């Protein structure tokens, strides 16, 4: 049964949203999860099936994230031990499935950057015989080797996970959810609105703690600070931005639950979210370039190209923060 | 004898500026040149004298550029063959003197950037024993070696130039200029204003040809396009910006002649000019990092640090273009 969603454009309308709206949402996402799982099993994973398999994995992650996020935001309305058991399992699955995709996307991003940074063939003459352009080609080959290996390991891990008893136990739980959502005894009289508002408040507080004044001043050179740090892992300065990315997602899902699927497609939220996705991707790609540069016995030209690439991606990090600041500012101004 | 300058804030006032104003200006700059030359000879060039010698060289370049620029802008008012003989000699001198300073400034800029990009000692623990931070240190040592050598060569060349018969012939001409400026026969009835306006128009036309829309959109990634080009020389995309820098200087000097020394200190022109100086400096520093990376048998960690440094300086190039666009736009808006 479908329950009515209040209009997101009119916050005074339907200010009480019953727990049944959450139950509808969880049922729908669980059904979507089971459909994606069936598609994934049918796809086989080779040839044309590889594409279908990737699409199905994407759909699985999508619904797993939404179920998990809703269990978190609306925790007081759900049967406690059940929600606390299911959530980490969903996080484990979507994390496992995400890894293969992330390695592929990272490699694509870095190869695209290497092409962007290299002179066009028309400009370079026979420059492809030159040290530094050979450097770019060698860097591409090294990154391809490293990230393809990581991706194929992640693929095997994902396949093993989907065949594990751990996964089957989780899928059984989701199947139950598709029929009957275990609500807390108090849920009948509850209202979703304050819980969704609390998710939004957590997001706003985290955004308020970001260095948005710096981020809004272009070319502030913050992205590359410590660019020559010996630690190739993502910079600690990125962490609060990654955290905001997760909180923005939880806020979007909460809106989806309370106001219906269109609320999550709010272009301002999508723009801000895309900026944070780009921030995360560039941060990881910069770290991958730095890690590749530590491969023993690489040629200086390869290392040079990886250095340029690392700095380029750290500037992408900075550019993404600027884009987020612009989107967020616009959102705040529009909302006032 | 001092002639009155029209008020730069009131373009309708004193719209005719006689050639004698130019003669006064050239006499003053020639006197300044001779004073700087005397200081340079007295400084000796070692110990405390090294600082005085550098200051004197700076003052020599300063007046040589102003005389040369004025000979160019107000050419029709000057005795033709005399001006055409003196100008290339002044350009030769200021170019020769500038080189030593440029190598020193380039090294300082790159070392500053390496420090900015390295983790602070408090953050790094014993990281200075690590590959990449060693890389930054090795890159610093390599750049120091290369640019100090280039600087000391430029220093010897400058000393030889100041002792050459070519220089003495030029200094004699400047000494004549300090007493009597050879004006063209038609100069008595001439007006400086249209010639100064033509210099401004050449600047405006060159600025109009710059990709200012792109430059005004932050993080456009234009600075690093072809960042992995095998050619370590400054990028061809920088050339029109360098050209605008020279035209802006000629415009400033022409304003100085027509409106007096304060006109050249217009903060908007100074801001725009400083952005173009930064553009030139970062462009040269990026090229120096790329050239150093081609040193045979360097360690991969050194090459990596030089790659990061190159990209950092190319982003400085992009940032400087943005700063120029902002200053120029402000100038245009304010002037309307």
HADDOCK unambig.tbl for C-alpha pairs under 7 A between the chains (distance, minus, plus):
assign (segid A and resid 116 and name CA) (segid B and resid 225 and name CA) 6.40 0.50 0.50
assign (segid A and resid 117 and name CA) (segid B and resid 224 and name CA) 6.51 0.50 0.50
assign (segid A and resid 117 and name CA) (segid B and resid 225 and name CA) 5.03 0.50 0.50
assign (segid A and resid 117 and name CA) (segid B and resid 226 and name CA) 4.53 0.50 0.50
assign (segid A and resid 117 and name CA) (segid B and resid 227 and name CA) 5.02 0.50 0.50
assign (segid A and resid 117 and name CA) (segid B and resid 228 and name CA) 5.44 0.50 0.50
assign (segid A and resid 118 and name CA) (segid B and resid 226 and name CA) 4.70 0.50 0.50
assign (segid A and resid 118 and name CA) (segid B and resid 227 and name CA) 6.44 0.50 0.50
assign (segid A and resid 118 and name CA) (segid B and resid 228 and name CA) 4.93 0.50 0.50
assign (segid A and resid 118 and name CA) (segid B and resid 229 and name CA) 5.60 0.50 0.50
assign (segid A and resid 119 and name CA) (segid B and resid 226 and name CA) 4.68 0.50 0.50
assign (segid A and resid 119 and name CA) (segid B and resid 229 and name CA) 5.38 0.50 0.50
assign (segid A and resid 127 and name CA) (segid B and resid 230 and name CA) 6.41 0.50 0.50
assign (segid A and resid 130 and name CA) (segid B and resid 230 and name CA) 6.08 0.50 0.50
assign (segid A and resid 131 and name CA) (segid B and resid 230 and name CA) 6.82 0.50 0.50
assign (segid A and resid 132 and name CA) (segid B and resid 228 and name CA) 6.41 0.50 0.50
assign (segid A and resid 132 and name CA) (segid B and resid 229 and name CA) 6.92 0.50 0.50
assign (segid A and resid 132 and name CA) (segid B and resid 230 and name CA) 5.14 0.50 0.50
assign (segid A and resid 133 and name CA) (segid B and resid 228 and name CA) 6.31 0.50 0.50
assign (segid A and resid 133 and name CA) (segid B and resid 229 and name CA) 6.39 0.50 0.50
assign (segid A and resid 133 and name CA) (segid B and resid 230 and name CA) 5.65 0.50 0.50
assign (segid A and resid 136 and name CA) (segid B and resid 228 and name CA) 6.90 0.50 0.50
assign (segid A and resid 218 and name CA) (segid B and resid 218 and name CA) 6.08 0.50 0.50
assign (segid A and resid 219 and name CA) (segid B and resid 319 and name CA) 5.74 0.50 0.50
assign (segid A and resid 224 and name CA) (segid B and resid 117 and name CA) 6.51 0.50 0.50
assign (segid A and resid 225 and name CA) (segid B and resid 116 and name CA) 6.40 0.50 0.50
assign (segid A and resid 225 and name CA) (segid B and resid 117 and name CA) 5.04 0.50 0.50
assign (segid A and resid 226 and name CA) (segid B and resid 117 and name CA) 4.54 0.50 0.50
assign (segid A and resid 226 and name CA) (segid B and resid 118 and name CA) 4.70 0.50 0.50
assign (segid A and resid 226 and name CA) (segid B and resid 119 and name CA) 4.67 0.50 0.50
assign (segid A and resid 227 and name CA) (segid B and resid 117 and name CA) 5.02 0.50 0.50
assign (segid A and resid 227 and name CA) (segid B and resid 118 and name CA) 6.43 0.50 0.50
assign (segid A and resid 228 and name CA) (segid B and resid 117 and name CA) 5.44 0.50 0.50
assign (segid A and resid 228 and name CA) (segid B and resid 118 and name CA) 4.93 0.50 0.50
assign (segid A and resid 228 and name CA) (segid B and resid 132 and name CA) 6.42 0.50 0.50
assign (segid A and resid 228 and name CA) (segid B and resid 133 and name CA) 6.31 0.50 0.50
assign (segid A and resid 228 and name CA) (segid B and resid 136 and name CA) 6.90 0.50 0.50
assign (segid A and resid 228 and name CA) (segid B and resid 305 and name CA) 6.70 0.50 0.50
assign (segid A and resid 229 and name CA) (segid B and resid 118 and name CA) 5.61 0.50 0.50
assign (segid A and resid 229 and name CA) (segid B and resid 119 and name CA) 5.38 0.50 0.50
assign (segid A and resid 229 and name CA) (segid B and resid 132 and name CA) 6.93 0.50 0.50
assign (segid A and resid 229 and name CA) (segid B and resid 133 and name CA) 6.40 0.50 0.50
assign (segid A and resid 230 and name CA) (segid B and resid 127 and name CA) 6.46 0.50 0.50
assign (segid A and resid 230 and name CA) (segid B and resid 130 and name CA) 6.10 0.50 0.50
assign (segid A and resid 230 and name CA) (segid B and resid 131 and name CA) 6.81 0.50 0.50
assign (segid A and resid 230 and name CA) (segid B and resid 132 and name CA) 5.15 0.50 0.50
assign (segid A and resid 230 and name CA) (segid B and resid 133 and name CA) 5.67 0.50 0.50
assign (segid A and resid 298 and name CA) (segid B and resid 300 and name CA) 6.60 0.50 0.50
assign (segid A and resid 299 and name CA) (segid B and resid 300 and name CA) 6.25 0.50 0.50
assign (segid A and resid 300 and name CA) (segid B and resid 298 and name CA) 6.60 0.50 0.50
assign (segid A and resid 300 and name CA) (segid B and resid 299 and name CA) 6.26 0.50 0.50
assign (segid A and resid 300 and name CA) (segid B and resid 300 and name CA) 4.32 0.50 0.50
assign (segid A and resid 300 and name CA) (segid B and resid 303 and name CA) 5.30 0.50 0.50
assign (segid A and resid 301 and name CA) (segid B and resid 303 and name CA) 6.90 0.50 0.50
assign (segid A and resid 303 and name CA) (segid B and resid 300 and name CA) 5.30 0.50 0.50
assign (segid A and resid 303 and name CA) (segid B and resid 301 and name CA) 6.91 0.50 0.50
assign (segid A and resid 303 and name CA) (segid B and resid 303 and name CA) 5.66 0.50 0.50
assign (segid A and resid 303 and name CA) (segid B and resid 304 and name CA) 4.62 0.50 0.50
assign (segid A and resid 304 and name CA) (segid B and resid 303 and name CA) 4.62 0.50 0.50
assign (segid A and resid 304 and name CA) (segid B and resid 304 and name CA) 4.31 0.50 0.50
assign (segid A and resid 304 and name CA) (segid B and resid 306 and name CA) 6.46 0.50 0.50
assign (segid A and resid 304 and name CA) (segid B and resid 307 and name CA) 4.45 0.50 0.50
assign (segid A and resid 305 and name CA) (segid B and resid 228 and name CA) 6.72 0.50 0.50
assign (segid A and resid 305 and name CA) (segid B and resid 307 and name CA) 6.19 0.50 0.50
assign (segid A and resid 306 and name CA) (segid B and resid 304 and name CA) 6.46 0.50 0.50
assign (segid A and resid 307 and name CA) (segid B and resid 304 and name CA) 4.45 0.50 0.50
assign (segid A and resid 307 and name CA) (segid B and resid 305 and name CA) 6.18 0.50 0.50
assign (segid A and resid 307 and name CA) (segid B and resid 307 and name CA) 4.31 0.50 0.50
assign (segid A and resid 307 and name CA) (segid B and resid 308 and name CA) 4.46 0.50 0.50
assign (segid A and resid 308 and name CA) (segid B and resid 307 and name CA) 4.45 0.50 0.50
assign (segid A and resid 308 and name CA) (segid B and resid 308 and name CA) 4.84 0.50 0.50
assign (segid A and resid 308 and name CA) (segid B and resid 310 and name CA) 6.82 0.50 0.50
assign (segid A and resid 308 and name CA) (segid B and resid 311 and name CA) 5.25 0.50 0.50
assign (segid A and resid 310 and name CA) (segid B and resid 308 and name CA) 6.82 0.50 0.50
assign (segid A and resid 311 and name CA) (segid B and resid 308 and name CA) 5.24 0.50 0.50
assign (segid A and resid 311 and name CA) (segid B and resid 311 and name CA) 5.93 0.50 0.50
assign (segid A and resid 311 and name CA) (segid B and resid 312 and name CA) 6.62 0.50 0.50
assign (segid A and resid 312 and name CA) (segid B and resid 311 and name CA) 6.64 0.50 0.50
assign (segid A and resid 319 and name CA) (segid B and resid 219 and name CA) 5.74 0.50 0.50
